[in-house]
Amino acid sequence: MRKKNAAVPGKISSAKARDISDRYPSPDRSPITIDWQDKFPGKAGHRTWLLPRFSLLIATPLLLTTFLAAQALEFRDDLGHQIRLASCPQRIISLAPNLTEILFALGLNQEIIGVTRYCDYPEEAKNREVVGGLVDLNLEKIRSLKPDLVLGFRGNPRRVIDRLWEQEIPVCVFDSGRTFDDLFTLITRIGQLTCRQESSTSLITTLKQQITAIEKALPPPGQKKRVFLTMYGQGSGLWTCGRDSYLSYLLQRAQAENLASGQKGNWLVYNREKLIKDDPELILILCRSREDFDRARAWFSAQPALQKISAVRGGHFYFLDEDPFSRFAPRLVEAYRQLVMTLYPGPKVGKQ
């Protein structure tokens, strides 16, 4: 629980910074390679897992390849690992909230047996076995659940992923991505890996329809509103999203100018003097509650130096529900709807 006297919005402690990193994973970490020939016999870069039952072969795009050997699907993840699935997985563990959300959205409720403590959406996810956090995973717990597939993301510790492989637990690691197209690709790949191709296609179609409906509210291209997006928290510094963040992509797509779009990275501390100079028209605050938003707004308004900012003088602060914004998952479209509705309020903004 946050302390009620937390004074500075977007100011965070080192622990909070790690939490931000957990909830807003970086899509741009450089690939890591392993010489699997040293660890396992066989062809370098390959480790195959043959599950007990055969399922249909799947035609796969991008890094996915199919082949007619031993009636199996060969899948390459974003770390370069390859696995061979001889059947649809029946016991799945998710090591990231966004992956959990995608799995449930694809109708894999019965197959999901384990999640992290951060996997709280949908509500049903809270009823699954907890295998730790994003970086403090319990390997013994994972092994005891006897999964036939583990899904991870690049933010999970590499040493944990290595241990899972060493213990012959099949694990696929995904990058998060930045754009809606990246999200659709991720959904497609997970759908193919879990034998939910039709569900993934249907989900993507629905999301695209929702995006089309949302964007009817956008004005013709022209002058963009200058926006500073920050996050409520504790510690020091005004944290905002850099150009590599999918949140910066959402702002750009919504025809808003992210003040930090010229700076590298996903999350960075924005200089107070630069904020005054850049003079945002709107200040968007990611919060988990309206109470947090009120505290954040009060902090900005109480700073004499910040009175020079147009958004502060005009009281142009806007609440954004942190939850859908915090995960690269289907609800990112809902986050986009909230953003567009905030920037351009009107009856046209909504779900289809």
Residue pairs with C-beta under 8 A, 6 or more apart in sequence:
2 233
2 234
2 292
3 234
4 295
6 232
6 233
6 234
6 295
7 295
7 299
8 234
8 235
8 236
8 238
8 299
9 230
9 231
9 232
9 233
9 238
9 285
9 292
9 295
9 296
9 297
9 299
9 300
10 230
10 231
10 232
10 233
10 237
10 238
10 239
10 240
10 285
10 296
11 233
11 234
11 235
11 236
11 237
11 238
11 239
12 19
12 20
12 231
12 233
12 234
12 235
12 236
12 237
12 239
13 233
13 234
13 235
14 235
16 233
16 234
16 235
17 235
17 267
18 135
20 231
20 233
20 239
20 267
21 155
21 267
22 118
22 133
22 134
22 135
22 155
23 97
23 118
23 326
23 327
24 241
24 245
24 247
24 266
24 267
24 326
25 96
25 98
25 153
25 154
25 155
25 176
25 328
26 154
26 155
26 176
26 244
26 266
27 175
27 176
27 177
27 178
27 182
27 244
27 246
27 266
27 328
28 244
28 266
29 154
29 155
29 175
31 78
31 79
31 80
32 79
32 158
33 45
33 79
33 80
34 45
34 79
34 80
34 162
35 44
35 45
36 42
36 44
36 45
36 46
36 47
37 43
37 44
37 45
39 165
39 166
40 47
42 48
45 80
45 82
46 82
47 81
47 82
47 83
47 165
48 72
48 74
48 82
48 83
48 84
49 83
49 84
49 85
49 168
49 170
50 70
50 72
50 84
50 86
51 85
51 86
51 87
51 89
51 148
51 170
52 86
52 87
52 148
53 86
53 87
53 88
54 71
54 72
54 86
54 87
55 73
55 85
55 86
55 87
55 88
55 195
56 195
57 66
57 68
57 71
57 73
58 64
58 66
58 73
58 192
58 195
58 197
59 66
60 66
60 73
60 75
60 189
60 192
61 185
61 188
62 185
62 189
63 76
63 77
63 78
63 189
64 75
64 76
64 189
64 192
65 74
65 76
66 73
66 74
67 74
70 84
70 86
71 86
72 84
72 85
72 86
73 84
73 85
73 86
73 192
73 193
74 82
74 83
74 84
75 82
75 83
75 84
75 85
75 172
75 192
75 193
76 82
77 83
77 171
77 172
77 173
77 174
78 154
78 173
78 174
78 175
79 154
79 161
79 173
81 165
81 171
81 172
81 173
83 170
83 172
85 149
85 170
85 193
88 194
88 195
89 111
89 147
89 148
89 149
89 193
89 194
89 195
90 111
90 148
91 111
91 113
91 145
91 146
91 147
91 148
91 149
92 103
92 108
92 111
92 112
92 113
92 114
92 147
92 148
92 149
92 150
92 151
92 194
93 112
93 113
93 114
93 115
93 131
93 142
93 145
93 147
93 149
93 150
93 151
94 100
94 103
94 112
94 114
94 115
94 116
94 119
94 150
94 151
95 116
95 131
95 134
95 137
95 150
95 151
95 152
95 153
95 156
96 116
96 118
96 119
96 134
96 151
96 152
96 153
96 155
96 156
97 116
97 118
97 119
97 120
97 121
97 326
97 327
97 329
98 153
98 176
98 327
98 328
98 329
99 151
99 152
99 153
99 174
99 190
99 329
100 112
100 115
100 116
100 119
100 121
100 125
101 119
101 121
101 122
101 125
101 327
101 329
101 330
101 331
102 186
102 187
102 190
102 329
102 330
103 111
103 112
103 151
103 190
103 194
104 112
104 122
104 124
104 125
105 187
105 199
105 203
105 329
105 330
106 187
106 190
106 191
106 194
106 196
106 199
106 200
106 203
107 196
107 199
108 194
108 196
109 124
111 194
112 125
112 128
113 128
113 129
113 145
113 147
114 128
114 129
114 130
114 131
114 141
114 142
114 145
114 147
115 125
115 128
115 129
115 130
115 131
116 130
116 131
116 132
116 133
116 134
116 137
117 130
117 132
117 133
118 133
118 134
119 125
119 126
119 128
120 126
121 323
121 327
121 331
129 141
129 145
130 141
131 137
131 138
131 141
131 142
131 145
132 138
132 141
134 155
134 156
135 155
135 156
135 157
137 156
137 157
137 160
139 160
139 163
139 164
139 167
142 150
142 164
142 169
143 167
143 169
147 169
147 170
148 170
149 170
149 171
149 172
149 193
149 194
150 164
150 169
150 170
150 171
150 172
151 171
151 172
151 174
151 190
152 160
152 161
152 171
152 172
152 173
152 174
153 173
153 174
153 175
153 176
154 173
154 174
154 175
154 176
155 176
156 173
161 171
161 173
164 171
165 171
172 193
174 186
174 189
174 190
176 182
176 186
176 246
176 328
177 183
177 185
177 186
177 246
177 328
178 244
178 245
178 246
178 249
179 246
179 249
180 207
180 211
180 253
180 332
180 333
182 246
182 328
183 207
183 328
183 329
183 330
183 332
184 204
184 207
184 208
186 328
187 200
187 203
187 204
187 330
188 200
188 201
188 204
190 196
190 200
191 197
191 199
191 200
191 201
191 203
192 200
203 330
207 330
207 333
209 352
210 333
210 337
210 351
210 352
211 333
211 336
212 352
213 350
213 351
213 352
214 333
214 336
214 337
214 340
214 349
214 350
215 340
216 348
217 340
217 341
217 344
217 346
217 348
217 349
218 254
218 255
218 340
218 344
219 255
219 344
221 255
224 255
224 256
224 257
225 255
225 256
225 257
225 281
225 282
225 343
226 256
226 257
226 259
226 278
226 279
226 280
226 281
226 282
227 251
227 256
227 257
227 258
227 259
227 280
227 281
227 282
227 283
227 284
227 343
228 240
228 259
228 260
228 270
228 275
228 278
228 280
228 282
228 283
228 284
228 311
229 240
229 241
229 247
229 251
229 258
229 284
229 285
229 286
229 320
230 238
230 239
230 240
230 270
230 283
230 284
230 285
230 286
230 296
231 239
231 240
231 285
231 286
231 287
231 322
232 285
232 286
232 287
232 288
232 292
232 293
232 295
232 296
232 322
233 239
237 269
237 270
238 269
238 270
238 272
238 275
239 267
239 268
239 269
239 270
240 258
240 259
240 260
240 267
240 268
240 269
240 270
241 247
241 248
241 251
241 258
241 260
241 266
241 267
242 248
242 260
242 261
242 263
242 264
242 265
242 266
242 267
242 268
243 258
243 260
243 261
243 262
243 263
243 264
243 265
244 264
244 265
244 266
245 265
245 266
245 267
246 328
246 332
247 325
248 258
248 260
248 261
250 332
250 335
250 336
250 339
251 257
251 258
251 261
251 339
252 258
252 261
253 336
254 336
254 339
254 340
254 343
255 343
256 282
256 339
256 343
259 270
259 275
259 278
259 280
260 268
260 270
272 305
272 306
275 306
275 309
276 305
276 306
276 308
276 309
279 308
279 309
279 310
280 309
280 310
280 311
281 310
281 311
281 316
282 311
282 316
282 318
282 343
283 300
283 309
283 311
283 312
283 316
283 317
283 318
284 318
284 320
284 339
284 342
285 293
285 296
285 297
285 317
285 318
285 319
285 320
286 320
286 321
286 322
286 325
286 326
287 293
287 296
287 319
287 320
287 321
287 322
288 321
288 322
288 323
290 319
293 317
293 319
296 317
297 317
300 306
300 312
300 317
301 312
301 315
303 312
306 312
307 313
310 316
311 317
318 342
320 335
320 338
320 339
320 342
321 338
323 331
324 331
324 332
324 334
324 335
324 338
325 332
325 335
325 338
334 351
337 349
337 350
337 351
340 349
341 349
341 350
